[in-house]
Amino acid sequence: MMYTNFRLALFILLLTSLPHAAVQAKNEKNILDRPASHLNTIFHVGLWVQNVDEMLEFLSEFMIFNIVLRAERESGGERVILSDSRGQKIELLSDPENVKPHPDFPLHPQGRVAGVAHFSIWVEDVPGLKKKLTASGYEVLGQIPADPATAYANMNGKMYRILFIRGPGDVTFELFEIKP
C-alpha cells in the first residue's frame, strides 16, 4: 500500500512538472533575474509541519496554489503537494508522533544549526502582507529595508524589499518582493 501511494505521489508530481512556457532571461547574472528555463532549478521543497491545515491557511495569505495531492501517510500523518501557476511545488509532510517544534533561535544565529534557515517566497506588496500577517498574530523577525512600507533596498540595480515572518511551527519565511 505504501509503495502504491508513493508511486502515485511521484507520478502526480512528475505529471504536474511538465515544461511550462519559459520567459527567456537576458544574459545578466543577477540573482534576482528569473531563470530562462525550468531545467536545473529547484523541483520542489518539502517541509515537515506539525499542522497541515494551519500551514495551508498561512500559505494562502500570500500564495495562489492548487492542491495536487492530499493523501494519508501510513504514520497517520498527511502528504500534501501544492503547485503554483508556474509549476513550482511545496510538499507538506506531517507525522503527529514525530514532528517536533522548530528550535527557537534568532533569525541568523551565531551558532548555526544544520537545516533550513528560511523558506523564501516571491510575493507582491510586502507592506500589505506585513499588516495582514501581523494582524493574524505572526511575528516579524526582520525586514529589509528598515521601513519597507515607504522604501526599497537596492541590489545590483534591482529594487527589492524583504520581510521575515515566523510562520506555523516556527518556520521562518522570507517574503521577497522585487519592484516592477
N, C-alpha and C positions, 0 to 999 in steps of 0.2 A: 504494500500500500504506500509506504513512504517513498519507494523508488518511483512509483507511478506519479505521485504528487510532484516529486522533484522533476521528472521528465516533463510533465505538463507545465510547470512553472518555467522551466528552461525554454520550452517550445514557445510559450507566450512571450517571454522576454525577448527571444530572438526574432519572433514574428513582428513585434512592435518596434524593433530597432532597425528595420529596413531603411535604406538610404532615403533621406528627405532632400528636397531641393536645397542646395547649399549656396550661401552667399560667398562669392569669391572675395577674399581679403586682398588688400594691396600688399605689396612686398614689404610692409612695415613689420618690425619685430617688437611691437609694443604689446605688453602683456594684456592690455585692455582691449585689443582688437579681437573680434570673433574669429574662430578658426574657419578656414576655407572649406573644410570637409569634416564629415563625422568620423573619418578614419583616424586612428591613433589619438583619439580623445577619450575621455572617461566614459565608460559604458553605463555604469550605474554606481550608486553609493548605497551601501547597506548600513542601516542603523539598528542597534538593539535598543528597544524602547520598553518602558515599564507599562505604558498605557497607549495602545494603538489609536484609540478614538481621540484621546487628548492630543496626540501628535498630529492626527489628521485635521483636527479643528484648528490647531496652531498654524500648520502649513497653509490652510485655506485662507488665512488672513492676507497672504501676500503671493500666493501661487494659484495658478489655474492648472488643474491636473485631472487626468482620468484615472480611476482605479482599474488597472489592467487585470489584477488578480487579487482576490482576498480568500485565503484558504487557512484551514486549521493546520497546525503543526502537531505531530504526534505527542509533543510535550504538553499539549493543552494550550499552547500559545497560538499566535497567528503569524502568517506571512502576508504582507500587503505590498503589491508593486504598483507604484504610481508612475505615470508618464506625462510629461508636459507636451506642449504643442510641437516642440522640435524633436520629440522622441527621447529626451533625456529622462533617466529613471532614478527613482529612490525606492529602495526596498526597506520596509519596516518589518522588523522581526521582534516578536515578543516570546518570552518564556517565563511565565509567572513565578516559577520556583527559583530561577537562577539569575535573572537580570537584577543587578544591584544599582543603586543610585550612583550617578557620576560623582567623583570626589570633588569637594568644594575647594577650589583654589583660584587665585587671581587669573585674569584673562591671559596673561603671558607670564607665568610664574618663573622665578629664578631657577628652581629645581624642576626641570621639565619632566613630564610624565609621558611615557610612551602611549601613543594612540592619537585619536583625532583631536586637534587643537580647537577647531571650529568648523562649521558647515556653512559655506558661503553660497548665497542665492542672489542672482542678478535681479534687481527689482526696480520699480519706478516709485518716486515720491517717498523718499526716506523720512522726511518730516511727518507726513501723514501717517505712515506706518508706525512711527515712534509714538504718536498720540494714541493710535488705536491699540497698540500692544501694551503700552504702559497703563492705559485705562483698563485693560484686561488683567492687570496685575503682573505683567512680565517686567523683569528688572533690566535696566540699561547698564551694560558693563563698560561701554566706551563708545566714543564716536569720533569720526574724523570728517571735517574739521570740528573744532570745539563747539561751534554752533551751526549744525547742518541745516537749520531752518532758513538761514539767510546767506550761507556761503557754500562754496565748493573748495576742495583741495585740488592741487594740480600735480599730475604725474606725467612727464614727457608730453605736455601739451594737452592731455586729456583731463577734463574736469570731472571730479567724482566726489561722492560722499559715502561714508560707511557708518553703519550702526551695528554695534554688537549687543545682542539680547540673550539673556539666559532663558532658554525655552524649556519645554516639558522635559522632565528627567534631568534637569540641569545641564542639558546640552547647549553649548554656545553656538549661536547662529550669527553669521555676519551677513547683513543685508547691504548689498553693494549696488549703488546707483551711478550710472555714467550720464553726464549731461549730454542731451542730444545735440 
